[in-house]
Amino acid sequence: MPPIPLARGPLRRFFSATRRYLSDPHPYERHSTHLAHELPGAAYYMRRVGRTGALFIPFSIAFFGWPLVAKRWVV
């Protein structure tokens, strides 16, 4: 018994739909020219940097400075 040939119509539709789904016709987003640019919230970022620095700087000093403190205590 010979194999049953697959219809090309449904397969072509499936693969063309898949190709359209996977390919992006507009790879870059285009922003509107009549809208003003949104300014970054400088106050928000300054608070965030301050909070991060208030924790990060003392912990990094303690983490990297403990060998110096240990050297003074041992000798």
Predicted model as a PDB file, atoms N, CA, C, CB and O in Angstrom, pLDDT in the B-factor column:
MODEL        1                                                                  
ATOM      1  N   MET A   1       0.840  -1.176   0.000  1.00 60.00           N  
ATOM      2  CA  MET A   1       0.000   0.000   0.000  1.00 60.00           C  
ATOM      3  C   MET A   1       0.889   1.244   0.000  1.00 60.00           C  
ATOM      4  CB  MET A   1      -0.958  -0.005   1.219  1.00 60.00           C  
ATOM      5  O   MET A   1       1.733   1.395   0.883  1.00 60.00           O  
ATOM      6  N   PRO A   2       0.713   2.134  -0.974  1.00 64.00           N  
ATOM      7  CA  PRO A   2       1.564   3.332  -1.049  1.00 64.00           C  
ATOM      8  C   PRO A   2       1.205   4.309   0.075  1.00 64.00           C  
ATOM      9  CB  PRO A   2       1.414   4.026  -2.433  1.00 64.00           C  
ATOM     10  O   PRO A   2       0.070   4.328   0.550  1.00 64.00           O  
ATOM     11  N   PRO A   3       2.186   5.123   0.495  1.00 61.00           N  
ATOM     12  CA  PRO A   3       1.896   6.107   1.549  1.00 61.00           C  
ATOM     13  C   PRO A   3       0.902   7.160   1.055  1.00 61.00           C  
ATOM     14  CB  PRO A   3       3.200   6.791   2.022  1.00 61.00           C  
ATOM     15  O   PRO A   3       0.846   7.490  -0.129  1.00 61.00           O  
ATOM     16  N   ILE A   4       0.139   7.661   1.986  1.00 61.00           N  
ATOM     17  CA  ILE A   4      -0.859   8.676   1.647  1.00 61.00           C  
ATOM     18  C   ILE A   4      -0.157  10.030   1.544  1.00 61.00           C  
ATOM     19  CB  ILE A   4      -2.010   8.719   2.713  1.00 61.00           C  
ATOM     20  O   ILE A   4       0.463  10.468   2.512  1.00 61.00           O  
ATOM     21  N   PRO A   5      -0.240  10.704   0.388  1.00 61.00           N  
ATOM     22  CA  PRO A   5       0.420  12.011   0.256  1.00 61.00           C  
ATOM     23  C   PRO A   5      -0.308  13.063   1.097  1.00 61.00           C  
ATOM     24  CB  PRO A   5       0.469  12.452  -1.232  1.00 61.00           C  
ATOM     25  O   PRO A   5      -1.537  13.098   1.159  1.00 61.00           O  
ATOM     26  N   LEU A   6       0.472  13.898   1.725  1.00 58.00           N  
ATOM     27  CA  LEU A   6      -0.099  14.986   2.520  1.00 58.00           C  
ATOM     28  C   LEU A   6      -0.508  16.128   1.604  1.00 58.00           C  
ATOM     29  CB  LEU A   6       0.908  15.481   3.587  1.00 58.00           C  
ATOM     30  O   LEU A   6       0.185  16.442   0.637  1.00 58.00           O  
ATOM     31  N   ALA A   7      -1.607  16.729   1.908  1.00 60.00           N  
ATOM     32  CA  ALA A   7      -2.071  17.864   1.109  1.00 60.00           C  
ATOM     33  C   ALA A   7      -1.150  19.050   1.351  1.00 60.00           C  
ATOM     34  CB  ALA A   7      -3.546  18.231   1.456  1.00 60.00           C  
ATOM     35  O   ALA A   7      -0.781  19.335   2.490  1.00 60.00           O  
ATOM     36  N   ARG A   8      -0.785  19.728   0.297  1.00 65.00           N  
ATOM     37  CA  ARG A   8       0.126  20.845   0.432  1.00 65.00           C  
ATOM     38  C   ARG A   8      -0.571  22.097   0.941  1.00 65.00           C  
ATOM     39  CB  ARG A   8       0.788  21.128  -0.883  1.00 65.00           C  
ATOM     40  O   ARG A   8       0.085  22.970   1.508  1.00 65.00           O  
ATOM     41  N   GLY A   9      -1.850  22.207   0.759  1.00 74.00           N  
ATOM     42  CA  GLY A   9      -2.561  23.411   1.186  1.00 74.00           C  
ATOM     43  C   GLY A   9      -2.496  23.647   2.682  1.00 74.00           C  
ATOM     44  O   GLY A   9      -2.059  24.717   3.105  1.00 74.00           O  
ATOM     45  N   PRO A  10      -2.917  22.682   3.507  1.00 76.00           N  
ATOM     46  CA  PRO A  10      -2.859  22.900   4.952  1.00 76.00           C  
ATOM     47  C   PRO A  10      -1.434  23.056   5.480  1.00 76.00           C  
ATOM     48  CB  PRO A  10      -3.533  21.758   5.664  1.00 76.00           C  
ATOM     49  O   PRO A  10      -1.191  23.859   6.381  1.00 76.00           O  
ATOM     50  N   LEU A  11      -0.488  22.292   4.924  1.00 77.00           N  
ATOM     51  CA  LEU A  11       0.893  22.426   5.378  1.00 77.00           C  
ATOM     52  C   LEU A  11       1.469  23.793   5.028  1.00 77.00           C  
ATOM     53  CB  LEU A  11       1.754  21.328   4.770  1.00 77.00           C  
ATOM     54  O   LEU A  11       2.147  24.418   5.843  1.00 77.00           O  
ATOM     55  N   ARG A  12       1.196  24.245   3.820  1.00 79.00           N  
ATOM     56  CA  ARG A  12       1.694  25.565   3.437  1.00 79.00           C  
ATOM     57  C   ARG A  12       1.091  26.660   4.289  1.00 79.00           C  
ATOM     58  CB  ARG A  12       1.403  25.835   1.977  1.00 79.00           C  
ATOM     59  O   ARG A  12       1.784  27.592   4.697  1.00 79.00           O  
ATOM     60  N   ARG A  13      -0.215  26.548   4.562  1.00 82.00           N  
ATOM     61  CA  ARG A  13      -0.840  27.543   5.435  1.00 82.00           C  
ATOM     62  C   ARG A  13      -0.230  27.523   6.820  1.00 82.00           C  
ATOM     63  CB  ARG A  13      -2.339  27.303   5.529  1.00 82.00           C  
ATOM     64  O   ARG A  13       0.008  28.574   7.416  1.00 82.00           O  
ATOM     65  N   PHE A  14       0.026  26.316   7.341  1.00 84.00           N  
ATOM     66  CA  PHE A  14       0.609  26.199   8.674  1.00 84.00           C  
ATOM     67  C   PHE A  14       1.993  26.823   8.712  1.00 84.00           C  
ATOM     68  CB  PHE A  14       0.677  24.733   9.104  1.00 84.00           C  
ATOM     69  O   PHE A  14       2.296  27.610   9.609  1.00 84.00           O  
ATOM     70  N   PHE A  15       2.849  26.472   7.731  1.00 82.00           N  
ATOM     71  CA  PHE A  15       4.209  26.988   7.749  1.00 82.00           C  
ATOM     72  C   PHE A  15       4.265  28.482   7.440  1.00 82.00           C  
ATOM     73  CB  PHE A  15       5.061  26.227   6.757  1.00 82.00           C  
ATOM     74  O   PHE A  15       5.107  29.189   7.993  1.00 82.00           O  
ATOM     75  N   SER A  16       3.389  28.976   6.572  1.00 80.00           N  
ATOM     76  CA  SER A  16       3.394  30.418   6.315  1.00 80.00           C  
ATOM     77  C   SER A  16       2.895  31.184   7.533  1.00 80.00           C  
ATOM     78  CB  SER A  16       2.529  30.752   5.089  1.00 80.00           C  
ATOM     79  O   SER A  16       3.408  32.260   7.841  1.00 80.00           O  
ATOM     80  N   ALA A  17       1.898  30.638   8.230  1.00 81.00           N  
ATOM     81  CA  ALA A  17       1.437  31.284   9.462  1.00 81.00           C  
ATOM     82  C   ALA A  17       2.530  31.256  10.522  1.00 81.00           C  
ATOM     83  CB  ALA A  17       0.165  30.596   9.994  1.00 81.00           C  
ATOM     84  O   ALA A  17       2.711  32.227  11.256  1.00 81.00           O  
ATOM     85  N   THR A  18       3.257  30.148  10.603  1.00 82.00           N  
ATOM     86  CA  THR A  18       4.353  30.049  11.569  1.00 82.00           C  
ATOM     87  C   THR A  18       5.457  31.034  11.228  1.00 82.00           C  
ATOM     88  CB  THR A  18       4.914  28.622  11.611  1.00 82.00           C  
ATOM     89  O   THR A  18       6.013  31.674  12.120  1.00 82.00           O  
ATOM     90  N   ARG A  19       5.779  31.162   9.952  1.00 80.00           N  
ATOM     91  CA  ARG A  19       6.810  32.106   9.531  1.00 80.00           C  
ATOM     92  C   ARG A  19       6.400  33.532   9.839  1.00 80.00           C  
ATOM     93  CB  ARG A  19       7.097  31.955   8.042  1.00 80.00           C  
ATOM     94  O   ARG A  19       7.222  34.327  10.297  1.00 80.00           O  
ATOM     95  N   ARG A  20       5.135  33.871   9.595  1.00 77.00           N  
ATOM     96  CA  ARG A  20       4.656  35.219   9.923  1.00 77.00           C  
ATOM     97  C   ARG A  20       4.674  35.466  11.420  1.00 77.00           C  
ATOM     98  CB  ARG A  20       3.247  35.429   9.383  1.00 77.00           C  
ATOM     99  O   ARG A  20       4.953  36.578  11.869  1.00 77.00           O  
ATOM    100  N   TYR A  21       4.374  34.421  12.199  1.00 76.00           N  
ATOM    101  CA  TYR A  21       4.353  34.574  13.655  1.00 76.00           C  
ATOM    102  C   TYR A  21       5.754  34.788  14.208  1.00 76.00           C  
ATOM    103  CB  TYR A  21       3.715  33.350  14.310  1.00 76.00           C  
ATOM    104  O   TYR A  21       5.945  35.582  15.130  1.00 76.00           O  
ATOM    105  N   LEU A  22       6.739  34.081  13.649  1.00 75.00           N  
ATOM    106  CA  LEU A  22       8.093  34.164  14.175  1.00 75.00           C  
ATOM    107  C   LEU A  22       8.873  35.359  13.650  1.00 75.00           C  
ATOM    108  CB  LEU A  22       8.833  32.912  13.853  1.00 75.00           C  
ATOM    109  O   LEU A  22       9.843  35.775  14.283  1.00 75.00           O  
ATOM    110  N   SER A  23       8.488  35.913  12.535  1.00 71.00           N  
ATOM    111  CA  SER A  23       9.208  37.070  12.006  1.00 71.00           C  
ATOM    112  C   SER A  23       8.479  38.342  12.418  1.00 71.00           C  
ATOM    113  CB  SER A  23       9.342  36.988  10.458  1.00 71.00           C  
ATOM    114  O   SER A  23       7.252  38.424  12.360  1.00 71.00           O  
ATOM    115  N   ASP A  24       9.258  39.327  12.834  1.00 65.00           N  
ATOM    116  CA  ASP A  24       8.694  40.595  13.273  1.00 65.00           C  
ATOM    117  C   ASP A  24       8.830  41.595  12.133  1.00 65.00           C  
ATOM    118  CB  ASP A  24       9.397  41.115  14.568  1.00 65.00           C  
ATOM    119  O   ASP A  24       9.953  41.915  11.744  1.00 65.00           O  
ATOM    120  N   PRO A  25       7.734  42.097  11.586  1.00 65.00           N  
ATOM    121  CA  PRO A  25       7.862  43.019  10.454  1.00 65.00           C  
ATOM    122  C   PRO A  25       8.463  44.367  10.849  1.00 65.00           C  
ATOM    123  CB  PRO A  25       6.508  43.240   9.819  1.00 65.00           C  
ATOM    124  O   PRO A  25       9.025  45.061  10.001  1.00 65.00           O  
ATOM    125  N   HIS A  26       8.352  44.752  12.137  1.00 65.00           N  
ATOM    126  CA  HIS A  26       8.905  46.020  12.616  1.00 65.00           C  
ATOM    127  C   HIS A  26       9.822  45.725  13.792  1.00 65.00           C  
ATOM    128  CB  HIS A  26       7.771  47.023  13.026  1.00 65.00           C  
ATOM    129  O   HIS A  26       9.372  45.710  14.937  1.00 65.00           O  
ATOM    130  N   PRO A  27      11.108  45.488  13.525  1.00 61.00           N  
ATOM    131  CA  PRO A  27      11.995  45.080  14.611  1.00 61.00           C  
ATOM    132  C   PRO A  27      12.295  46.204  15.608  1.00 61.00           C  
ATOM    133  CB  PRO A  27      13.285  44.565  14.036  1.00 61.00           C  
ATOM    134  O   PRO A  27      12.690  45.926  16.740  1.00 61.00           O  
ATOM    135  N   TYR A  28      12.117  47.458  15.211  1.00 67.00           N  
ATOM    136  CA  TYR A  28      12.429  48.569  16.101  1.00 67.00           C  
ATOM    137  C   TYR A  28      11.150  49.333  16.405  1.00 67.00           C  
ATOM    138  CB  TYR A  28      13.496  49.505  15.475  1.00 67.00           C  
ATOM    139  O   TYR A  28      10.351  49.635  15.519  1.00 67.00           O  
ATOM    140  N   GLU A  29      10.986  49.631  17.663  1.00 65.00           N  
ATOM    141  CA  GLU A  29       9.802  50.382  18.064  1.00 65.00           C  
ATOM    142  C   GLU A  29       9.991  51.848  17.678  1.00 65.00           C  
ATOM    143  CB  GLU A  29       9.539  50.239  19.595  1.00 65.00           C  
ATOM    144  O   GLU A  29      11.037  52.442  17.942  1.00 65.00           O  
ATOM    145  N   ARG A  30       8.977  52.414  17.057  1.00 67.00           N  
ATOM    146  CA  ARG A  30       9.053  53.816  16.654  1.00 67.00           C  
ATOM    147  C   ARG A  30       8.201  54.631  17.609  1.00 67.00           C  
ATOM    148  CB  ARG A  30       8.585  54.015  15.178  1.00 67.00           C  
ATOM    149  O   ARG A  30       7.007  54.373  17.763  1.00 67.00           O  
ATOM    150  N   HIS A  31       8.813  55.610  18.245  1.00 64.00           N  
ATOM    151  CA  HIS A  31       8.096  56.468  19.169  1.00 64.00           C  
ATOM    152  C   HIS A  31       7.452  57.624  18.414  1.00 64.00           C  
ATOM    153  CB  HIS A  31       9.038  56.993  20.262  1.00 64.00           C  
ATOM    154  O   HIS A  31       7.939  58.058  17.370  1.00 64.00           O  
ATOM    155  N   SER A  32       6.384  58.093  18.949  1.00 68.00           N  
ATOM    156  CA  SER A  32       5.675  59.189  18.319  1.00 68.00           C  
ATOM    157  C   SER A  32       6.496  60.473  18.426  1.00 68.00           C  
ATOM    158  CB  SER A  32       4.287  59.375  18.958  1.00 68.00           C  
ATOM    159  O   SER A  32       7.188  60.693  19.420  1.00 68.00           O  
ATOM    160  N   THR A  33       6.415  61.310  17.406  1.00 70.00           N  
ATOM    161  CA  THR A  33       7.200  62.542  17.411  1.00 70.00           C  
ATOM    162  C   THR A  33       6.477  63.695  18.090  1.00 70.00           C  
ATOM    163  CB  THR A  33       7.551  62.932  15.999  1.00 70.00           C  
ATOM    164  O   THR A  33       7.104  64.702  18.418  1.00 70.00           O  
ATOM    165  N   HIS A  34       5.175  63.571  18.310  1.00 73.00           N  
ATOM    166  CA  HIS A  34       4.450  64.678  18.915  1.00 73.00           C  
ATOM    167  C   HIS A  34       4.351  64.572  20.432  1.00 73.00           C  
ATOM    168  CB  HIS A  34       3.077  64.758  18.329  1.00 73.00           C  
ATOM    169  O   HIS A  34       3.792  65.460  21.076  1.00 73.00           O  
ATOM    170  N   LEU A  35       4.879  63.506  21.008  1.00 70.00           N  
ATOM    171  CA  LEU A  35       4.880  63.365  22.458  1.00 70.00           C  
ATOM    172  C   LEU A  35       6.213  63.829  23.023  1.00 70.00           C  
ATOM    173  CB  LEU A  35       4.598  61.907  22.867  1.00 70.00           C  
ATOM    174  O   LEU A  35       7.263  63.570  22.435  1.00 70.00           O  
ATOM    175  N   ALA A  36       6.175  64.513  24.158  1.00 73.00           N  
ATOM    176  CA  ALA A  36       7.403  64.971  24.799  1.00 73.00           C  
ATOM    177  C   ALA A  36       8.082  63.798  25.496  1.00 73.00           C  
ATOM    178  CB  ALA A  36       7.108  66.111  25.808  1.00 73.00           C  
ATOM    179  O   ALA A  36       7.427  62.854  25.939  1.00 73.00           O  
ATOM    180  N   HIS A  37       9.385  63.874  25.582  1.00 72.00           N  
ATOM    181  CA  HIS A  37      10.130  62.838  26.268  1.00 72.00           C  
ATOM    182  C   HIS A  37       9.854  62.922  27.762  1.00 72.00           C  
ATOM    183  CB  HIS A  37      11.638  62.964  25.980  1.00 72.00           C  
ATOM    184  O   HIS A  37       9.730  64.008  28.329  1.00 72.00           O  
ATOM    185  N   GLU A  38       9.761  61.767  28.379  1.00 71.00           N  
ATOM    186  CA  GLU A  38       9.542  61.752  29.818  1.00 71.00           C  
ATOM    187  C   GLU A  38      10.883  61.908  30.519  1.00 71.00           C  
ATOM    188  CB  GLU A  38       8.828  60.445  30.265  1.00 71.00           C  
ATOM    189  O   GLU A  38      11.834  61.178  30.237  1.00 71.00           O  
ATOM    190  N   LEU A  39      10.948  62.861  31.429  1.00 74.00           N  
ATOM    191  CA  LEU A  39      12.185  63.110  32.142  1.00 74.00           C  
ATOM    192  C   LEU A  39      12.374  62.054  33.234  1.00 74.00           C  
ATOM    193  CB  LEU A  39      12.188  64.532  32.745  1.00 74.00           C  
ATOM    194  O   LEU A  39      11.402  61.624  33.855  1.00 74.00           O  
ATOM    195  N   PRO A  40      13.603  61.643  33.465  1.00 78.00           N  
ATOM    196  CA  PRO A  40      13.827  60.660  34.527  1.00 78.00           C  
ATOM    197  C   PRO A  40      13.600  61.294  35.889  1.00 78.00           C  
ATOM    198  CB  PRO A  40      15.249  60.077  34.442  1.00 78.00           C  
ATOM    199  O   PRO A  40      13.889  62.474  36.089  1.00 78.00           O  
ATOM    200  N   GLY A  41      13.094  60.523  36.803  1.00 85.00           N  
ATOM    201  CA  GLY A  41      12.842  61.019  38.146  1.00 85.00           C  
ATOM    202  C   GLY A  41      14.131  61.072  38.934  1.00 85.00           C  
ATOM    203  O   GLY A  41      14.520  60.083  39.555  1.00 85.00           O  
ATOM    204  N   ALA A  42      14.804  62.220  38.918  1.00 88.00           N  
ATOM    205  CA  ALA A  42      16.108  62.352  39.565  1.00 88.00           C  
ATOM    206  C   ALA A  42      15.992  62.153  41.069  1.00 88.00           C  
ATOM    207  CB  ALA A  42      16.720  63.720  39.262  1.00 88.00           C  
ATOM    208  O   ALA A  42      16.877  61.551  41.677  1.00 88.00           O  
ATOM    209  N   ALA A  43      14.927  62.644  41.678  1.00 90.00           N  
ATOM    210  CA  ALA A  43      14.777  62.505  43.130  1.00 90.00           C  
ATOM    211  C   ALA A  43      14.663  61.034  43.513  1.00 90.00           C  
ATOM    212  CB  ALA A  43      13.540  63.284  43.627  1.00 90.00           C  
ATOM    213  O   ALA A  43      15.245  60.603  44.508  1.00 90.00           O  
ATOM    214  N   TYR A  44      13.928  60.278  42.741  1.00 91.00           N  
ATOM    215  CA  TYR A  44      13.774  58.848  43.015  1.00 91.00           C  
ATOM    216  C   TYR A  44      15.118  58.146  42.948  1.00 91.00           C  
ATOM    217  CB  TYR A  44      12.793  58.207  42.026  1.00 91.00           C  
ATOM    218  O   TYR A  44      15.447  57.360  43.836  1.00 91.00           O  
ATOM    219  N   TYR A  45      15.906  58.417  41.902  1.00 91.00           N  
ATOM    220  CA  TYR A  45      17.186  57.740  41.745  1.00 91.00           C  
ATOM    221  C   TYR A  45      18.187  58.189  42.801  1.00 91.00           C  
ATOM    222  CB  TYR A  45      17.747  57.990  40.356  1.00 91.00           C  
ATOM    223  O   TYR A  45      19.006  57.382  43.240  1.00 91.00           O  
ATOM    224  N   MET A  46      18.150  59.433  43.216  1.00 93.00           N  
ATOM    225  CA  MET A  46      19.058  59.896  44.267  1.00 93.00           C  
ATOM    226  C   MET A  46      18.729  59.221  45.593  1.00 93.00           C  
ATOM    227  CB  MET A  46      18.980  61.428  44.416  1.00 93.00           C  
ATOM    228  O   MET A  46      19.639  58.836  46.328  1.00 93.00           O  
ATOM    229  N   ARG A  47      17.440  59.070  45.915  1.00 93.00           N  
ATOM    230  CA  ARG A  47      17.060  58.349  47.134  1.00 93.00           C  
ATOM    231  C   ARG A  47      17.505  56.894  47.059  1.00 93.00           C  
ATOM    232  CB  ARG A  47      15.539  58.426  47.360  1.00 93.00           C  
ATOM    233  O   ARG A  47      17.979  56.324  48.042  1.00 93.00           O  
ATOM    234  N   ARG A  48      17.347  56.315  45.904  1.00 93.00           N  
ATOM    235  CA  ARG A  48      17.729  54.907  45.738  1.00 93.00           C  
ATOM    236  C   ARG A  48      19.232  54.731  45.891  1.00 93.00           C  
ATOM    237  CB  ARG A  48      17.275  54.382  44.367  1.00 93.00           C  
ATOM    238  O   ARG A  48      19.678  53.793  46.551  1.00 93.00           O  
ATOM    239  N   VAL A  49      20.017  55.615  45.293  1.00 94.00           N  
ATOM    240  CA  VAL A  49      21.476  55.539  45.410  1.00 94.00           C  
ATOM    241  C   VAL A  49      21.889  55.780  46.856  1.00 94.00           C  
ATOM    242  CB  VAL A  49      22.162  56.568  44.471  1.00 94.00           C  
ATOM    243  O   VAL A  49      22.805  55.125  47.353  1.00 94.00           O  
ATOM    244  N   GLY A  50      21.225  56.714  47.538  1.00 94.00           N  
ATOM    245  CA  GLY A  50      21.555  56.987  48.933  1.00 94.00           C  
ATOM    246  C   GLY A  50      21.264  55.802  49.839  1.00 94.00           C  
ATOM    247  O   GLY A  50      22.071  55.471  50.707  1.00 94.00           O  
ATOM    248  N   ARG A  51      20.121  55.164  49.646  1.00 94.00           N  
ATOM    249  CA  ARG A  51      19.787  53.993  50.465  1.00 94.00           C  
ATOM    250  C   ARG A  51      20.756  52.843  50.196  1.00 94.00           C  
ATOM    251  CB  ARG A  51      18.343  53.538  50.190  1.00 94.00           C  
ATOM    252  O   ARG A  51      21.197  52.159  51.120  1.00 94.00           O  
ATOM    253  N   THR A  52      21.078  52.644  48.930  1.00 94.00           N  
ATOM    254  CA  THR A  52      21.992  51.560  48.588  1.00 94.00           C  
ATOM    255  C   THR A  52      23.379  51.839  49.140  1.00 94.00           C  
ATOM    256  CB  THR A  52      22.055  51.363  47.071  1.00 94.00           C  
ATOM    257  O   THR A  52      24.023  50.942  49.683  1.00 94.00           O  
ATOM    258  N   GLY A  53      23.843  53.074  49.005  1.00 94.00           N  
ATOM    259  CA  GLY A  53      25.166  53.437  49.505  1.00 94.00           C  
ATOM    260  C   GLY A  53      25.249  53.367  51.017  1.00 94.00           C  
ATOM    261  O   GLY A  53      26.291  53.009  51.566  1.00 94.00           O  
ATOM    262  N   ALA A  54      24.153  53.707  51.703  1.00 95.00           N  
ATOM    263  CA  ALA A  54      24.160  53.665  53.167  1.00 95.00           C  
ATOM    264  C   ALA A  54      24.368  52.245  53.682  1.00 95.00           C  
ATOM    265  CB  ALA A  54      22.851  54.234  53.721  1.00 95.00           C  
ATOM    266  O   ALA A  54      24.914  52.060  54.770  1.00 95.00           O  
ATOM    267  N   LEU A  55      23.952  51.262  52.934  1.00 93.00           N  
ATOM    268  CA  LEU A  55      24.182  49.873  53.340  1.00 93.00           C  
ATOM    269  C   LEU A  55      25.441  49.280  52.707  1.00 93.00           C  
ATOM    270  CB  LEU A  55      22.981  49.022  52.973  1.00 93.00           C  
ATOM    271  O   LEU A  55      26.185  48.548  53.360  1.00 93.00           O  
ATOM    272  N   PHE A  56      25.669  49.596  51.448  1.00 93.00           N  
ATOM    273  CA  PHE A  56      26.748  48.944  50.704  1.00 93.00           C  
ATOM    274  C   PHE A  56      28.121  49.391  51.184  1.00 93.00           C  
ATOM    275  CB  PHE A  56      26.606  49.230  49.218  1.00 93.00           C  
ATOM    276  O   PHE A  56      29.019  48.563  51.340  1.00 93.00           O  
ATOM    277  N   ILE A  57      28.298  50.689  51.422  1.00 94.00           N  
ATOM    278  CA  ILE A  57      29.630  51.209  51.776  1.00 94.00           C  
ATOM    279  C   ILE A  57      30.106  50.670  53.120  1.00 94.00           C  
ATOM    280  CB  ILE A  57      29.610  52.741  51.813  1.00 94.00           C  
ATOM    281  O   ILE A  57      31.234  50.181  53.191  1.00 94.00           O  
ATOM    282  N   PRO A  58      29.309  50.731  54.200  1.00 94.00           N  
ATOM    283  CA  PRO A  58      29.811  50.154  55.457  1.00 94.00           C  
ATOM    284  C   PRO A  58      30.056  48.648  55.388  1.00 94.00           C  
ATOM    285  CB  PRO A  58      28.838  50.441  56.568  1.00 94.00           C  
ATOM    286  O   PRO A  58      31.040  48.155  55.939  1.00 94.00           O  
ATOM    287  N   PHE A  59      29.170  47.918  54.717  1.00 94.00           N  
ATOM    288  CA  PHE A  59      29.382  46.477  54.610  1.00 94.00           C  
ATOM    289  C   PHE A  59      30.603  46.142  53.763  1.00 94.00           C  
ATOM    290  CB  PHE A  59      28.152  45.812  54.025  1.00 94.00           C  
ATOM    291  O   PHE A  59      31.315  45.184  54.063  1.00 94.00           O  
ATOM    292  N   SER A  60      30.853  46.908  52.717  1.00 94.00           N  
ATOM    293  CA  SER A  60      32.037  46.628  51.902  1.00 94.00           C  
ATOM    294  C   SER A  60      33.310  46.974  52.664  1.00 94.00           C  
ATOM    295  CB  SER A  60      31.980  47.412  50.582  1.00 94.00           C  
ATOM    296  O   SER A  60      34.317  46.280  52.526  1.00 94.00           O  
ATOM    297  N   ILE A  61      33.280  48.044  53.472  1.00 93.00           N  
ATOM    298  CA  ILE A  61      34.450  48.369  54.299  1.00 93.00           C  
ATOM    299  C   ILE A  61      34.700  47.258  55.307  1.00 93.00           C  
ATOM    300  CB  ILE A  61      34.253  49.722  55.028  1.00 93.00           C  
ATOM    301  O   ILE A  61      35.845  46.857  55.519  1.00 93.00           O  
ATOM    302  N   ALA A  62      33.638  46.758  55.931  1.00 93.00           N  
ATOM    303  CA  ALA A  62      33.804  45.679  56.900  1.00 93.00           C  
ATOM    304  C   ALA A  62      34.285  44.403  56.212  1.00 93.00           C  
ATOM    305  CB  ALA A  62      32.485  45.418  57.643  1.00 93.00           C  
ATOM    306  O   ALA A  62      35.133  43.694  56.752  1.00 93.00           O  
ATOM    307  N   PHE A  63      33.755  44.109  55.037  1.00 94.00           N  
ATOM    308  CA  PHE A  63      34.120  42.873  54.341  1.00 94.00           C  
ATOM    309  C   PHE A  63      35.570  42.897  53.877  1.00 94.00           C  
ATOM    310  CB  PHE A  63      33.198  42.648  53.147  1.00 94.00           C  
ATOM    311  O   PHE A  63      36.295  41.916  54.049  1.00 94.00           O  
ATOM    312  N   PHE A  64      35.998  44.016  53.289  1.00 94.00           N  
ATOM    313  CA  PHE A  64      37.354  44.093  52.771  1.00 94.00           C  
ATOM    314  C   PHE A  64      38.350  44.598  53.799  1.00 94.00           C  
ATOM    315  CB  PHE A  64      37.386  44.976  51.566  1.00 94.00           C  
ATOM    316  O   PHE A  64      39.555  44.456  53.594  1.00 94.00           O  
ATOM    317  N   GLY A  65      37.889  45.183  54.899  1.00 93.00           N  
ATOM    318  CA  GLY A  65      38.805  45.737  55.890  1.00 93.00           C  
ATOM    319  C   GLY A  65      39.097  44.831  57.052  1.00 93.00           C  
ATOM    320  O   GLY A  65      39.974  45.144  57.858  1.00 93.00           O  
ATOM    321  N   TRP A  66      38.401  43.717  57.178  1.00 91.00           N  
ATOM    322  CA  TRP A  66      38.635  42.855  58.332  1.00 91.00           C  
ATOM    323  C   TRP A  66      40.042  42.272  58.372  1.00 91.00           C  
ATOM    324  CB  TRP A  66      37.635  41.741  58.339  1.00 91.00           C  
ATOM    325  O   TRP A  66      40.551  42.048  59.470  1.00 91.00           O  
ATOM    326  N   PRO A  67      40.707  42.010  57.240  1.00 91.00           N  
ATOM    327  CA  PRO A  67      42.073  41.505  57.369  1.00 91.00           C  
ATOM    328  C   PRO A  67      43.028  42.531  58.009  1.00 91.00           C  
ATOM    329  CB  PRO A  67      42.597  41.102  55.999  1.00 91.00           C  
ATOM    330  O   PRO A  67      43.942  42.150  58.741  1.00 91.00           O  
ATOM    331  N   LEU A  68      42.821  43.804  57.740  1.00 90.00           N  
ATOM    332  CA  LEU A  68      43.669  44.825  58.350  1.00 90.00           C  
ATOM    333  C   LEU A  68      43.431  44.906  59.852  1.00 90.00           C  
ATOM    334  CB  LEU A  68      43.414  46.188  57.703  1.00 90.00           C  
ATOM    335  O   LEU A  68      44.376  45.051  60.627  1.00 90.00           O  
ATOM    336  N   VAL A  69      42.176  44.814  60.260  1.00 90.00           N  
ATOM    337  CA  VAL A  69      41.861  44.839  61.687  1.00 90.00           C  
ATOM    338  C   VAL A  69      42.417  43.596  62.363  1.00 90.00           C  
ATOM    339  CB  VAL A  69      40.339  44.938  61.913  1.00 90.00           C  
ATOM    340  O   VAL A  69      42.960  43.686  63.464  1.00 90.00           O  
ATOM    341  N   ALA A  70      42.294  42.458  61.735  1.00 91.00           N  
ATOM    342  CA  ALA A  70      42.826  41.213  62.303  1.00 91.00           C  
ATOM    343  C   ALA A  70      44.349  41.259  62.409  1.00 91.00           C  
ATOM    344  CB  ALA A  70      42.398  40.011  61.448  1.00 91.00           C  
ATOM    345  O   ALA A  70      44.919  40.731  63.364  1.00 91.00           O  
ATOM    346  N   LYS A  71      45.002  41.878  61.447  1.00 89.00           N  
ATOM    347  CA  LYS A  71      46.454  41.987  61.489  1.00 89.00           C  
ATOM    348  C   LYS A  71      46.905  42.846  62.665  1.00 89.00           C  
ATOM    349  CB  LYS A  71      46.982  42.570  60.179  1.00 89.00           C  
ATOM    350  O   LYS A  71      47.904  42.525  63.309  1.00 89.00           O  
ATOM    351  N   ARG A  72      46.196  43.921  62.956  1.00 87.00           N  
ATOM    352  CA  ARG A  72      46.547  44.779  64.101  1.00 87.00           C  
ATOM    353  C   ARG A  72      46.329  44.052  65.417  1.00 87.00           C  
ATOM    354  CB  ARG A  72      45.721  46.073  64.079  1.00 87.00           C  
ATOM    355  O   ARG A  72      47.100  44.243  66.356  1.00 87.00           O  
ATOM    356  N   TRP A  73      45.288  43.218  65.506  1.00 85.00           N  
ATOM    357  CA  TRP A  73      45.001  42.531  66.758  1.00 85.00           C  
ATOM    358  C   TRP A  73      45.965  41.376  67.008  1.00 85.00           C  
ATOM    359  CB  TRP A  73      43.575  42.022  66.755  1.00 85.00           C  
ATOM    360  O   TRP A  73      46.284  41.063  68.154  1.00 85.00           O  
ATOM    361  N   VAL A  74      46.425  40.747  65.931  1.00 82.00           N  
ATOM    362  CA  VAL A  74      47.301  39.590  66.094  1.00 82.00           C  
ATOM    363  C   VAL A  74      48.712  40.046  66.455  1.00 82.00           C  
ATOM    364  CB  VAL A  74      47.323  38.737  64.809  1.00 82.00           C  
ATOM    365  O   VAL A  74      49.341  39.438  67.321  1.00 82.00           O  
ATOM    366  N   VAL A  75      49.210  41.065  65.836  1.00 69.00           N  
ATOM    367  CA  VAL A  75      50.603  41.502  66.073  1.00 69.00           C  
ATOM    368  C   VAL A  75      50.702  42.437  67.231  1.00 69.00           C  
ATOM    369  CB  VAL A  75      51.175  42.170  64.847  1.00 69.00           C  
ATOM    370  O   VAL A  75      51.795  42.895  67.562  1.00 69.00           O  
TER     371      VAL A  75                                                      
ENDMDL                                                                          
END                                                                             
